[in-house]
Amino acid sequence: MANLGYIGLGAMGSRMANRLLDKGHTVVGYNRTRSKAQWLVDRGMKWGDSPRAVAEAADATFVMVTDSKSLEAVSDGPDGLLAGLRPGKIVIDMSTVSPAVSRAVAEKVRAKGADMVDAPVSGSVSTLEAGKLSVMVGGTRATFDRVKPILDDIGPKVTHVGDNGLALSLKIAHNLQLAVQMLAFSEGIMLAEKSGIPREVAVDVFTHGVVASPMVQYRGPFVLKLPDEAWFDVNMMQKDMLLALEMGRRLDVPLPTTAVTNEFLTAARGMGFAKYDFAVLFKVLEQMSGGTGDRR
């Protein structure tokens, strides 16, 4: 058992904290909106009034926030997690942010005598709850060895990718494929439906055929009915696509399908779908194809 902290208790972060509680760890948590984390407090999680309070109380502190600005916001200032660090402590950042920003925060962490790894995940809420999450880790090998037993309690596959920031680079390369696959899947469904094949039949065939990646299997049915709670909304996915496009420009890697899919995400926001799961790309294509593209 470990003495852990968790900053950022959204859809994924809260479920990860819950999993750590299930494994017998002590967890002190912080979320900007406390009411969203009250169910974890009711389960036995301790509450920290600030990121600093969490970092002071924990030996290893997880962070899972929305974007680069949010990571800097919870890190800096008198109530930030940096102010609560001391030598020997560890920060495990599971956010998907700019690799450069993550490395800069890691340098500030090391200046406190602590250490930090970036540890983004491959998977969704359903993957996590099924115990099939995959974790990528960037940082020193020595710190990776220290945190791996804890990360094993979150996901069964934990891989050391290399130095700080490289796990994030891999995560961004990973996430662009999710949106691109979703758009390609939507194109296939729309083509089949307009040929006269019921949508339900096309979804059943595609999710059981050779194109059925794990992502298609669990997100493909969303073209029939979107989830009430977005697993990964349009804004979040577009943030990752923009990170990928920036990396592509910097590394001279053309990303044509990423660029096209990013434009569909912009269209989704323009249609009022920003807070829907990114599977709403199908609704965008449906409207472009003459359908209603309603929000059901």
Stockholm file with secondary structure:
# STOCKHOLM 1.0

chainA/1-296         MANLGYIGLGAMGSRMANRLLDKGHTVVGYNRTRSKAQWLVDRGMKWGDSPRAVAEAADATFVMVTDSKSLEAVSDGPDGLLAGLRPGKIVIDMSTVSPAVSRAVAEKVRAKGADMVDAPVSGSVSTLEAGKLSVMVGGTRATFDRVKPILDDIGPKVTHVGDNGLALSLKIAHNLQLAVQMLAFSEGIMLAEKSGIPREVAVDVFTHGVVASPMVQYRGPFVLKLPDEAWFDVNMMQKDMLLALEMGRRLDVPLPTTAVTNEFLTAARGMGFAKYDFAVLFKVLEQMSGGTGDRR
#=GR chainA/1-296 SS CCEEEEECCSHHHHHHHHHHHHTTCEEEEECSSGGGGHHHHHHTCEECSSHHHHHHHCSEEEECCSSHHHHHHHHSSTTSGGGGCCTTCEEEECCCCCHHHHHHHHHHHHHTTCEEEECCEECCHHHHHTTCCEEEEESCHHHHHHHHHHHHTTCSEEEEEESTTHHHHHHHHHHHHHHHHHHHHHHHHHHHHHTTCCHHHHHHHHTTSTTCCHHHHHHGGGGTSCCSSCSSBHHHHHHHHHHHHHHHHHHTCCCHHHHHHHHHHHHHHHTTCTTSBGGGHHHHHHHHTTSCCCCC
#=GC SS_cons         CCEEEEECCSHHHHHHHHHHHHTTCEEEEECSSGGGGHHHHHHTCEECSSHHHHHHHCSEEEECCSSHHHHHHHHSSTTSGGGGCCTTCEEEECCCCCHHHHHHHHHHHHHTTCEEEECCEECCHHHHHTTCCEEEEESCHHHHHHHHHHHHTTCSEEEEEESTTHHHHHHHHHHHHHHHHHHHHHHHHHHHHHTTCCHHHHHHHHTTSTTCCHHHHHHGGGGTSCCSSCSSBHHHHHHHHHHHHHHHHHHTCCCHHHHHHHHHHHHHHHTTCTTSBGGGHHHHHHHHTTSCCCCC
//
